[in-house]
Amino acid sequence: MHQTHGVNFAEYSRKLSHRIKVEKAREKSHKQSMKVYNEIERLAHR
């Protein structure tokens, strides 16, 4: 977690502001991944 988000797990567990920041970054990353996946699927099934 520290390598990816710059926050260790203890800090993530303790501070709500860090947790919100990490979860927003995870959500953004997930949405970007889904866009790429959907584009590949679309191109593959032409």
Protein Blocks (a to p, Z undefined) as FASTA:
>chain_A
ZZmnopafklmmmpmklmmmmmmmmmmmmmmmmmmmmmmmmmmmZZ
